Amino acid sequence: MPPCRPALIALVTGLLASPVAAHARTPHTGTATPVMLRHASVIDGTGGAVRPDTDIIIQGDHITATGHALHVPAHARVIELGGQTIMPGLVSDHSHVGQVSGTSNGEVNYTRANILAALAQYEHYGVLTITALGLNRSPLFDDLRREQHAGLNPGADLYGVDQGIGAPDGVPPENMFHLGADQVFRPTTPDEARAAVNRMADEGTDLIKLWVDDFRNGVPGAHPLPKMRPEIYRAAIAQAHLRGKRVAAHIHDLADARALVAGGVDILAHGVRDRPVDAALISAMTQQRTGYIATLDLDEANYIFAEHPEWLEDPFFSYGLSPALRQQFADPAWRRKILAAPLTAASRKALALNMRNLITLYHAGIAIGFGTDSGATPTRIPGFAEHRELRLSIMAGLTPLQAITLATGDAARLMQLSDRGTIAPGQLADLVVVQGDPVADPHAFDRLLQVWHRGRQVTGPLPGQTQPQTQFQTGQGTTGQPPASP
């Protein structure tokens, strides 16, 4: 469920009106002129050590060479990046599109302009591939997914689930999120569940999504919503596997995680947040090769902006805010209400457990991806949420290098995307350049200098910048160093 903000719609509208975007249906990829990024430190997304003084050559939309003191190709554009760090573009395994505008949720927000605006915001934050896990509408989602794969529009590449499957009158709650009936299937029998899977498979969905949760979210005394019955989700999982589709499940509680893994689910799309994970779950996940996405930012986003109104003055953060959201965060009454809400206390506990469980599963060797549920509610801000997730992963106990690998190579691997997430010849030229060394200083994650998507430099300014960083020269020339970010 994402935010589409007026500012973002204006960005996309402006792009479509510009001479460059007049060819928005022309593949949005790199040119034939080689590009050489020179003398940078490189984090390659594999988990290997940082490679100092490394060159990267881009031809078209792919990386053609990496190494030290490479020969400069004829007519190449050369960009000097000494003292800076290049890492792969971030990959989100759990986001949503078309669900939010400003401070509101609802089916009215599921429009082409809104989705493209959010994809543009992800791209500017260096999140270059997202998987939208459900609540999508066909044929618009299917059309946009094909267009983003082909590079026909600016913005992040788009994968995901079409509608998804929830319980009747259950999660995701239609009234709370103002959903349309065509945004989620709610089968009452195993046959209806199988039919819903077939419908999504016929539409070309990348995965099948299930919501198995009563939506109490750890709030004492909260009224539970109806939860999907085991015979329904087992039928859906079995049918999905017959159709060659993996299944990701929304969960909150350990008991549901256990039951779904036993039922053959492929990915737990949220972290376990009510109890510590135990040896039985770890053993079952290991045997079933079940993947895991913690989405730490999900619970923190319920309260963190009420705690930190000073963030409104941070250009890296404020880049992602609509005027309506900025006004809400600045409202002292709203902040008091959020901080006093029972959900805030529950969310703090859930985040602490989620962080602990992430580290336990990581060290147990479970396949872990990267996602935030960004775009699901107004406070889960596309692009910013992913940078916050990196920081939370480190606060949980990962090293900065492990967190970067989780958000790049590991995230791509969980989604079975072999052409991105790492820096190597033959990979897509999806790259993020940051000022400084994020392994030594995680604040460097937020000092974006350049974003390269399929070999094309994303036009700025990027979050935290006051002007675009587009300087380069041809041949043996060098660029000037960009100004420091705030």
Secondary structure, 3 states (H helix, E strand, C coil): CCECCHHHHHHHHHHHHCCCHHHCCCCCCCCCCCEEEEEEEECCCCCCCCEEEEEEEEECCEEEEEECCCCCCCCCEEEECCCEEEEECEEEEEECCCCEECCEECHHHCCHHHHHHHHHHHHHCCEEEEEEECCCCCCHHHHHHHHHHCCCCCCCEEEEECCCECCCCCCCCHHHHCCCHHHCECCCCHHHHHHHHHHHHHHCCCEEEEECCCCCCCCCCCCCCCCCCHHHHHHHHHHHHHCCCEEEEECCCHHHHHHHHHCCCCEECCCCCCCCCCHHHHHHHHHHCCEECCCHHHHHCCCHHHHCHHHHHCHHHHCCCCHHHHHHHHCHHHHHHHHHCHHHHHHHHHHHHHHHHHHHHHHCCCCECCCCCECCCCCCCCCHHHHHHHHHHHHHCCCHHHHHHHHHHHHHHHCCCCCCCCCCCCCECCEEEEECCCCCCHHHHHCEEEEEECCEECCCCCCCCCCCCCCCEECCCCCCCCCCCC
